[in-house]
Each structure stands twice: as C-alpha cells, then as structure tokens.
Amino acid sequence: MKNKCPKCGAEIQESVKFCPECGTAQRVRKQNQKKPVSPDPKATSHSSGWGMNIIYLVTLLSVIVVGIYGYRYVAPENSSDPHANVPRATTTAQTPAFDQEHYQHLLEEVTANPNGFDENVHLANFLFDNQRFREALQYYQTALEINPRNADVLVDAGVSFFNLSQFEEAKNYFVKALAVNSKHINALYNMGVVSARLGNMQEMTTFWNKLIEVAPQSEQARNAQQMMTQVGNSSEIPNRPE
C-alpha cells in the first residue's frame, strides 16, 4: 500500500520512513482498526434460545421435585374419613410394603363383581400406591368404562400414565377431567406439570394461573406459584399471559 508525502506529494511505500524525493520524515501511521461488528440478529436469537432452554430445564427439575398429584382414594358415600380425597404428592409418598393378603382380597372382590366401579377403583388405588402403575391402569380404565365422568379417577389414570412417561396420554386424561370439572384442583395442577414436561411453558402458566385463581390457598397453588416465580420473572418466557 502507498501513501503520499505530506510535503512534496510523492507516492511512497507505507513502510518508508523518509521521502526519497525530498527527504521529509514521514509520520507513523496507525493501522486502520476495524469497527466492532454489530451483533448478528440471528446470533442473538440463538443465544436467547439457549437462555430459554435453561429456564425450561430449571422448571422441569422443579416439577420433578414437587411432584404430581393424584387422589388414589375414592371415598364411599357419606364417609366421615378425614383423609378421604386428600391429595398427596406421589413423588414424596413412600411406597408401602406390598400387602399380598390385602391384594388377594381386593382381587377377589373384582373377580366376584367385575363391573363394580368401587371394586375396580379400590384395586387400582392399591396397585397405584405400590407403584404398579401399568396394572393400576387396567382397573382405572375398567372403572371409567362404568363411570367415564369421574374426575378423580380420570386424574389418577392420568398420573399413572405420567409415571409411565406417557406424557401425551397423561395430558389427555387431565383434559378429560377438566371437561367434567373445569375447577378440579389436581387436574389444573397436573396439566401445568405435564405441559412443562412437554416444553409448553405458555400452557403451563395458563393452567397454573387458573389454579391460583380457583384455589389460591391450596398446596397445589402454592407449589405452582413458587415454580412460576422461579422462572416467571424472565422476559424470555414466550407469550407469558398477563
């Protein structure tokens, strides 16, 4: 590259310190420095995507810790049992020792009355509590053939599918439960859980906001609020409902 002498105007090589024509010392010229390149919008978007994936991961880990709710108990009519229909987190419930004698008793009841709703649900609940979810589903589904509009049993069947990692099928059962009772607390909570597990954060917040509206003092609402607080302050959550 050539430069011009500031005195005589002769063209000289950039590396030459004195003009060969007039002998004038040449100024030391700094190399041209490149301007900072503006961030590529696509690159920025990719970076935001990574941030979003981290948020999803944090949420999913929180969901796994808190658990998913089922009833696992169908109270007989006019029951005074204070524990009837009290939801518990399945991930924190300790698996009881398998009571073979009680299992045989429940199995005999189903055999004697295969079309009995209560008999099928009781056996399904027992198998559920022993984490034999695939077997439990057999009896939950029989019970739902008899009474397809029992929201509690629909939820328990959905939880069984969830624990078998069949998340889309679990979601279908929670949707059915909400079709029966749009304010069903466990169905709303579990819909948030399975939506998060499937990566749909917008749907998660929709159902959990509904849950908080319906039952703000419930354990499920407190857990949902805690998890949304962990990730809800980030503007990277897409289309977060107001």
Summary of the structure (lengths in Angstrom):
residues: 242
radius of gyration: 32.9
end to end distance: 61.1
largest distance: 118.5
contacts: 687
relative contact order: 0.10
helix: 55%
strand: 5%
